[in-house]
Amino acid sequence: MEKRRKIRSLKENHLFQKAYKKGKSAAASTVVLYVMKNYDNKTTLVGFTVSKSLGKAVKRNRMKRKIKEAYRHLHPFVKDGFILVFVAKKASYDAHFSVIQEEIYTLLKKADLLKSE
């Protein structure tokens, strides 16, 4: 049985800002993905954000949990050495989990981040 890779969290604000300014972006109806090469490390760092304008804490945390879980299923297939930032859009709150997962898959494929095996 293959050991699962742990999802490394992006925690530092300056890395989020760097991804927003210098990274490439791709958008879907529920999620926006910012991608940038991680020159400091060989691992992929992933951050999830939801704007305060999208609702109170309970609503924002629910959106973040849905996006995190959708990404978790795809994580083993993502290439190493990148910084990824997922930003939730308003539509992600009402969207079904499978829709979010499909859109994240599409964004990762569009950004050429999926391993080819």
C-alpha positions as CSV (number, residue, x, y, z in Angstrom):
1,M,0.0,0.0,0.0
2,E,1.3,3.4,-1.0
3,K,1.9,5.9,1.8
4,R,-0.1,9.1,1.4
5,R,1.7,12.4,1.0
6,K,0.9,15.0,3.5
7,I,-0.5,18.3,2.2
8,R,1.9,21.0,3.2
9,S,0.1,24.2,4.2
10,L,1.0,27.6,3.0
11,K,1.0,29.8,6.1
12,E,3.1,32.9,5.5
13,N,1.4,36.0,4.2
14,H,4.3,37.1,2.0
15,L,4.0,33.8,0.1
16,F,0.3,34.4,-0.5
17,Q,1.1,37.9,-1.7
18,K,3.9,36.7,-4.0
19,A,1.5,34.1,-5.5
20,Y,-1.1,36.7,-6.2
21,K,1.3,39.2,-7.8
22,K,3.8,37.0,-9.6
23,G,1.9,33.7,-10.1
24,K,-0.3,32.6,-13.0
25,S,-4.0,32.4,-12.4
26,A,-6.8,30.3,-13.7
27,A,-10.5,30.7,-12.8
28,A,-13.6,28.6,-12.7
29,S,-17.1,29.4,-11.5
30,T,-16.4,28.3,-7.9
31,V,-12.6,28.6,-7.4
32,V,-9.7,30.7,-8.6
33,L,-6.2,29.0,-8.6
34,Y,-2.9,31.0,-8.4
35,V,0.2,29.0,-9.2
36,M,3.8,29.8,-8.9
37,K,7.1,27.8,-8.9
38,N,8.5,27.2,-5.4
39,Y,12.1,28.0,-5.8
40,D,13.0,27.6,-2.0
41,N,11.7,24.1,-1.6
42,K,11.0,20.9,-3.6
43,T,7.6,20.4,-1.9
44,T,4.2,21.8,-3.0
45,L,2.7,24.3,-0.6
46,V,-1.1,24.8,-0.7
47,G,-3.1,27.7,0.7
48,F,-6.9,28.2,0.8
49,T,-8.5,31.6,1.2
50,V,-12.0,33.0,1.4
51,S,-12.7,36.7,1.4
52,K,-14.5,38.3,4.3
53,S,-17.0,39.8,1.9
54,L,-18.4,36.3,1.2
55,G,-20.0,35.9,4.6
56,K,-19.4,35.4,8.3
57,A,-16.9,32.9,9.7
58,V,-19.1,29.9,9.7
59,K,-20.0,30.3,6.0
60,R,-16.3,31.1,5.1
61,N,-15.0,28.0,7.0
62,R,-17.6,25.8,5.3
63,M,-16.4,27.0,1.8
64,K,-12.8,26.5,2.8
65,R,-13.5,22.9,4.1
66,K,-15.2,21.9,0.9
67,I,-12.3,23.2,-1.3
68,K,-9.7,21.5,1.0
69,E,-11.5,18.2,0.8
70,A,-11.9,18.4,-3.0
71,Y,-8.2,19.1,-3.3
72,R,-7.2,16.4,-0.8
73,H,-8.5,13.7,-3.3
74,L,-6.4,15.1,-6.1
75,H,-3.2,15.8,-4.0
76,P,-1.4,12.6,-4.8
77,F,-1.5,13.4,-8.5
78,V,-0.1,17.0,-8.2
79,K,3.5,17.7,-9.2
80,D,6.0,18.8,-6.6
81,G,7.7,22.1,-6.3
82,F,4.9,24.6,-6.6
83,I,3.0,27.1,-4.5
84,L,-0.8,26.8,-5.0
85,V,-3.4,29.2,-3.6
86,F,-7.1,28.4,-4.0
87,V,-9.5,31.4,-3.6
88,A,-13.2,30.6,-3.1
89,K,-15.8,32.4,-5.1
90,K,-19.3,33.1,-3.9
91,A,-20.7,30.2,-6.0
92,S,-18.7,27.7,-4.0
93,Y,-21.0,28.0,-1.0
94,D,-24.1,26.6,-2.9
95,A,-22.1,24.4,-5.3
96,H,-22.2,20.6,-4.8
97,F,-18.9,19.0,-3.7
98,S,-18.5,17.0,-7.0
99,V,-18.8,20.3,-9.0
100,I,-16.0,21.9,-6.9
101,Q,-13.8,18.8,-7.3
102,E,-14.3,18.7,-11.1
103,E,-13.4,22.4,-11.4
104,I,-10.3,22.0,-9.2
105,Y,-9.3,19.0,-11.4
106,T,-9.8,21.1,-14.5
107,L,-7.8,24.1,-13.1
108,L,-4.9,21.8,-12.2
109,K,-4.9,20.2,-15.6
110,K,-5.1,23.6,-17.3
111,A,-2.1,24.8,-15.2
112,D,-0.2,21.5,-16.2
113,L,0.2,20.5,-12.6
114,L,-1.0,16.9,-12.8
115,K,1.6,14.1,-13.0
116,S,1.4,12.1,-16.2
117,E,1.6,8.4,-15.5
